[in-house]
Amino acid sequence: MKRSPKGRLELTWMGKDSALIPVEDGKYDYAWVDPSDPRALEVKSIEVVEQVGEIDGPTGANENLLIVGDSGDALRSLGTIPEYADKYLGQVKLVYIDPPFNTEETFENYADQLEHSIWLTLMRDRISEMGPLLTPDASIWVHLDDGEVHRMRLLLDEAFGADRFVTTIVWQKKTSRDNRAAFSSSQDYILVYALQGAQVWKHARHRLPDMGRFANPDHDPRGPWRSVPMSAQAGHATQSQFYDITTPTGVVHSPPPNRAWTYTKPRFEELLADDLIYWPRNGDGKPRLKKFPTEDDGLVPMTIWLTDEVGGNPDGKRESSALFGEDSVFDTPKPERLLERVVHIATSPGDLVMDFFGGSGTTAAVAHKMGRRWLTVELSQSNADRFITPRLTAVVRGEEPGGITSTSERVAVEELPDGMTAQEAQKFNSLLTKAAKGMDMLDSATLKALRAATKTCDEKTLLWEGGGGFTVSKMGPSMYEVDDEDGQVFLSPTRRTGLGPRPSLGS
Ligand SMILES: C[S@@+](CC[C@H](N)C(=O)[O-])C[C@H]1O[C@@H](n2cnc3c(N)ncnc32)[C@H](O)[C@@H]1O
């Protein structure tokens, strides 16, 4: 590290002033070249291979795109070739990348052992190429482990400005202990940047639904709800908010002292007809208003994301093996619930989500199921053929039951005591069984009644039934060749498929 003349902190490395080009299509191998080398600026063609599912519509194949090839090449072409630039420039609301962590391992599905200087240049160039594709309120999420996260943070500070850093999320990737290591690593990191800076972006990002406080004791077909008091300060109320209400059991309530009802009588009657009023204390209590998660402000996301909430690496593997079979699992798939949370916080339905280190296609699959448009790039043809295309095809056809396709909710079998959630009932029920074991304090009839009153079960709701489509494309070959004798780069007479060097940068 050195201090630049302006006093800004800057990360330097061997080769920072050079450019990298892929040595051979589909290989994890790069060569250093001068930044003015036409191959470093080349805009390769994007060739359509096939279209799957519906073509038109908000989530059709004209919107969602898988590109097989190097992400640097793909990003440059997307931002430059007019038919793609028209569609994608300034359109990407969320970038989530889970690049090779540089763990010095060779996985079955990809190599993960690059020189730090190559890894940094590779990341720096892709971060810069993606810039023109982003919306002004975009956020960028970069998933890494201890190996490179500190260098990436400096890289992102340099690319976007340190004031665009929002937070580092700590993701609990596993709960088991690795006894071979000095410390058993439990977490990965997700660096979050927002182009507008955290203070402005926080108004655009979504909060998390607070499912813990919701329950569905009356089996409302609209799903779990919670109840809030239905009274307001008397000082701000009109005369029409003071009246008597009779409960279903015949108890008459007037507003609490110094309070009025929140609604006028006609509005209250509408709410009652819509089954939006809850009567606590078995029908004797004051009316309360039912609130569903979509009407709720929700919770500000915290920076530690536990396996229990969003899944861990073993869940990603389980989802992958359910899809592709035990013998064909992707090495490092992320669990769908993790991506669901990222996509939920950072986007709304219809927004464009991009991941240019596609892997097994988790980001695209989750974005698709959540009604977002998506763009993903994967270097390896084999990963695209074995994992991404079949996975997304199954998602489109509604034949992929795993991950976030359905959700399971803990619900009460009978109406719970007032204020008790299904989660609390479940905990109480299991503790009751434990506590009752060595004690004779509770007679069996009471125990049985308590168990029955707090019995809960899982209720599955299908969230995704199929639909939409996507296009599979691949990057065209380079138009350049290198003279074996003098190393000169020249235009290949047989491969004139792309646009040549990017016009705006020139060579
Ligand atoms: C850690 S995996 C991503 C896993 C993914 N998040 C998932 O859940 O399945 C990284 C992926 O990046 C791909 N990759 C590596 N270098 C690349 C490059 N230059 N361009 C595009 N993809 C690349 C690898 O082939 C690998 O599939």
The ligand as an SDF file (V2000), in Angstrom:
LIG
                    3D

 27 29  0  0  0  0  0  0  0  0999 V2000
  -17.9640  -19.6450   -6.4930 C   0  0  0  0  0  0  0  0  0  0  0  0
  -18.5960  -20.0930   -8.0490 S   0  0  0  0  0  0  0  0  0  0  0  0
  -20.1840  -19.3220   -8.0580 C   0  0  0  0  0  0  0  0  0  0  0  0
  -21.2230  -20.1810   -7.3960 C   0  0  0  0  0  0  0  0  0  0  0  0
  -22.6160  -19.6260   -7.5160 C   0  0  0  0  0  0  0  0  0  0  0  0
  -22.8100  -18.4480   -6.6800 N   0  0  0  0  0  0  0  0  0  0  0  0
  -23.6500  -20.6670   -7.1610 C   0  0  0  0  0  0  0  0  0  0  0  0
  -24.4010  -20.5000   -6.1740 O   0  0  0  0  0  0  0  0  0  0  0  0
  -23.7340  -21.6710   -7.8360 O   0  0  0  0  0  0  0  0  0  0  0  0
  -17.6540  -19.1070   -9.1510 C   0  0  0  0  0  0  0  0  0  0  0  0
  -17.9500  -19.3500  -10.6180 C   0  0  0  0  0  0  0  0  0  0  0  0
  -17.2910  -18.3340  -11.3760 O   0  0  0  0  0  0  0  0  0  0  0  0
  -16.8950  -18.9090  -12.6040 C   0  0  0  0  0  0  0  0  0  0  0  0
  -15.8240  -18.0790  -13.1880 N   0  0  0  0  0  0  0  0  0  0  0  0
  -14.5190  -18.0300  -12.8580 C   0  0  0  0  0  0  0  0  0  0  0  0
  -13.8700  -17.1490  -13.6270 N   0  0  0  0  0  0  0  0  0  0  0  0
  -14.7780  -16.5860  -14.4580 C   0  0  0  0  0  0  0  0  0  0  0  0
  -14.7180  -15.6060  -15.4900 C   0  0  0  0  0  0  0  0  0  0  0  0
  -13.5790  -15.0190  -15.8270 N   0  0  0  0  0  0  0  0  0  0  0  0
  -15.8670  -15.2900  -16.1480 N   0  0  0  0  0  0  0  0  0  0  0  0
  -17.0520  -15.8850  -15.8250 C   0  0  0  0  0  0  0  0  0  0  0  0
  -17.1630  -16.8410  -14.8570 N   0  0  0  0  0  0  0  0  0  0  0  0
  -16.0380  -17.1860  -14.1850 C   0  0  0  0  0  0  0  0  0  0  0  0
  -16.4230  -20.3010  -12.2210 C   0  0  0  0  0  0  0  0  0  0  0  0
  -16.4230  -21.1650  -13.3490 O   0  0  0  0  0  0  0  0  0  0  0  0
  -17.4350  -20.6830  -11.1530 C   0  0  0  0  0  0  0  0  0  0  0  0
  -18.4780  -21.4070  -11.7200 O   0  0  0  0  0  0  0  0  0  0  0  0
  1  2  1  0
  2  3  1  0
  2 10  1  0
  3  4  1  0
  4  5  1  0
  5  6  1  0
  5  7  1  0
  7  8  2  0
  7  9  1  0
 10 11  1  0
 11 12  1  0
 11 26  1  0
 12 13  1  0
 13 14  1  0
 13 24  1  0
 14 15  1  0
 14 23  1  0
 15 16  2  0
 16 17  1  0
 17 18  1  0
 17 23  2  0
 18 19  1  0
 18 20  2  0
 20 21  1  0
 21 22  2  0
 22 23  1  0
 24 25  1  0
 24 26  1  0
 26 27  1  0
M  CHG  2   2   1   9  -1
M  END
$$$$
